[in-house]
Amino acid sequence: MRVLTLCGSIRAHTSQHDAVMELAHTKGPISEFIRKGKSLVCAGLTLSNSEILAAATMKGVYSKGADIDYFPLVVLFHHKESSVLDIRCRLRKESAVDELAYLDTLTIVEEKLEGLYTKIAKADGVILSTPVYFGDRSSVANKFFQITARKSLLQNKIFGVASVGAKRNGGQETCNIYSMIETLNQGALVVGNGPPTSQYGGTAVGENQGDVLEDELGLDTAFGVGIKVAHVSEMYSKEKHPTSQIRIRVDILVTMDTSGRFLAKYLKDLTSRVAKIIPWVEFVIHELIDSTIYRCLGCTICPVPPEGSEKTTKCTIKDPEDCLEKLRISLRGSDCAIIAGLNILDYEKIIFRYQVLTERMRYIRRSNFELTDLLITGLCYNQFGATMNSIHSIKTLTSYIRHNTTIYKPIDIFEYKRRILNDGETSLLELCNAARRMKAGKQGIPRPESPYVAYGYSGEPAKKIVARQKGGCVIIKRQKRMPVVLL
Ligand SMILES: Cc1cc2nc3c(=O)[nH]c(=O)nc-3n(C[C@H](O)[C@H](O)[C@H](O)COP(=O)(O)O)c2cc1C
């Protein structure tokens, strides 16, 4: 199994390839990586921040026993020392008038492309390390996505991203999320940086070259991306053609609907058609507008009962009407979850459960990331011209990747004047095939240990909140005070 890391810095340099690889192979904790990095800088190397971040992702991949590969994207372009004017001059002499018309500083040296194609083809997972430019990736990194889109090179690859900006909150997350959305659309499966934070990949701070070595937490998130991409790549590449005995269950959470059950009806019809084509899939549709979901109390009690405790329930809300426990148990046995929503013109008709569901799932996340490795995607029924819920799939990506899941390409159904332009059938079939491949590959690969355990304790404030909301229906048992990690 092999993971390719790309560096999108314009300050990266081929001459530093060996140093980056040396850093990637550093053994021990991140502090050791930092020590090594600083010694390379002291020795006169001007490593760019994205090169260092790339090395941190590769260290993560390597720690999982996977092969690492590295490609600085600047290699694809005319050497930065030759100015645009030099290149123009040369082209003019060669009277390449047509080429001249298209010349920009991002013109690719075509003969360098083959090397990149080969590396991508050999890789099961791909990681991008990029500087943040205006809350987005660099132009060099962007070129990579243009190249991969041209030939669908990211189809079925596991993708993760790490970025570095000069400032905290400098747009690292927006940068990562854009790349995640675009690679999903190119057919990749997307992961974040895994526990303990399980966010949108690596996010680091550093301005001048080498500064990122001062950001241990940021480097650790990049390291996490490497681990996560390697782990999911291993599962997904193990059984590319699963045997016919493997059956899967797909849970569809209908998080919003009209009172006439417009979405649920559509999904029942769609899933019955798909189940006829692939009889190895079972769909379970959860119509959540029929269920009660209490708001998260934001308390300090959830989730894991302390060791030796007889408590089995993981949330303090125990009203039998509340459907979260039932849903949690169903998702635990599931191979794939679809978070379904509506984006229709008559927005007023929508009954929402999406937001309350998403916030209540906090206790499931805090239970050692119970949904780890579950394949998840968003599905949205869109009417042309509707805007009120047009980012449903993006919201699904950003909220549900935080459960340490793997995200699949969203399913978007489009309707124009009652005519269905895209019915979602092909996308659903693709998703089921991916879920089946993942299930087959998972066998024999242990679920990674989560270093994150959020122990709770029932502090006074939580008790007060609970009593107010549920009039005493919620049972609170005071537990021994434990260290708390709040998110
Ligand atoms: C054109 C440009 C735009 C930038 N935009 C941002 C930004 O939006 N947010 C931020 O935090 N840093 C921004 N920076 C700073 C770089 O992201 C930062 O210096 C980074 O460490 C560069 O990475 P490198 O050393 O790998 O080239 C920008 C830098 C440049 C040159």
The ligand as a Gaussian input file, in Angstrom:
#p B3LYP/6-31G(d) Opt

LIG

0 1
 C       -0.174000      35.378000      -2.156000
 C       -0.179000      34.976000      -0.719000
 C       -1.370000      34.891000      -0.037000
 C       -1.413000      34.475000       1.284000
 N       -2.623000      34.355000       1.926000
 C       -2.652000      33.929000       3.191000
 C       -3.897000      33.748000       3.859000
 O       -4.971000      33.934000       3.323000
 N       -3.857000      33.329000       5.141000
 C       -2.684000      33.077000       5.806000
 O       -2.719000      32.709000       6.974000
 N       -1.501000      33.222000       5.181000
 C       -1.452000      33.625000       3.898000
 N       -0.241000      33.739000       3.259000
 C        0.983000      33.315000       3.953000
 C        1.432000      31.889000       3.578000
 O        0.369000      31.002000       3.599000
 C        2.493000      31.387000       4.560000
 O        3.615000      32.229000       4.529000
 C        2.915000      29.961000       4.289000
 O        3.704000      29.512000       5.363000
 C        3.701000      29.785000       3.005000
 O        4.009000      28.427000       2.849000
 P        5.351000      27.903000       2.173000
 O        6.505000      28.255000       3.106000
 O        5.180000      26.454000       2.050000
 O        5.458000      28.573000       0.844000
 C       -0.190000      34.170000       1.945000
 C        1.021000      34.289000       1.255000
 C        1.042000      34.691000      -0.055000
 C        2.354000      34.784000      -0.770000

